């Protein structure tokens, strides 16, 4: 759980002042208390290498340097992350790490970096397993615990090999701030990304996670109902929750979505089981995730343009149909009563109902 600069601020708008303010806002907004830890600077923090080959942060944008900035983030009880690429240049044309893996890893450790997002642009047709394994080895030798985020966009099916290489791996192209759209360059909306998670659930678990990309919640192109669905689905997928909005001026409804402790508890459940789709009626879907206390988290998803009644039967989620269960709505934060055999609810257009079903 954390925050990444890319979705909102891109390349040109990042600087030391922003990162300090984001760290402050993560604390003051309640996000730190809700479990968010990492402040990650994406592409464009780096500008060149010195005569010894050491990576240099842009002195105009980061005049105090990365160690001082990391110290500030750490002083807030948070953790600090950076970005690089397993290629000759980053996606935005900045110096990348191919051939400098061990030198860069030592530098990150010296700066007290806690998280590395490692992208795949300008990779020179390297073998992805080999390229990402080199940086894994470099991070291990650097002597500091650093979360390793593999970002090769699912191009080589990393769920088949990345468990022994990194802590999380992207499964798709970049996420867009839309319900169901796509761009020619490969960006896709949250429904398209959701569809690509089907069948990947068996490859994730504690310490190794499928990553359907960062959150777009609060960036303005979707409705609060759609953002609530976005957060619910990423939570039931046991996905990393990396916010990507401007934490300094969140609307109350956005803060409420990002800090809903009952939904976050499903995402962070100790079993680490990725949720799966158990029913698909076209535009109406049911997703379920077993949690450690013996209950089930369920998302009723309405992809259509009108409100709809969606149900889930106990047999679909692995329970005997004869039993009575308590149902709790995780967004209304209230118990809905006892149900026998099935639960049904009116689900808004492009929205969800997320419940916990308890024997």
Beta strands, then each sheet from edge to edge (+ up, - down):
strand 1: 2-4
strand 2: 38-40
strand 3: 46-49
strand 4: 55-57
strand 5: 79-85
strand 6: 115-119
strand 7: 147-150
strand 8: 168-170
strand 9: 209-211
strand 10: 242-243
strand 11: 276-280
strand 12: 284-290
strand 13: 296-302
strand 14: 308-313
strand 15: 324-329
strand 16: 334-340
strand 17: 342-347
strand 18: 351-358
sheet 1: 9+ 8+ 7+ 6+ 5+ 2+ 1+ 10+
sheet 2: 3+ 4-
sheet 3: 11+ 12- 13+ 18- 15+ 16-
sheet 4: 14+ 17-
end
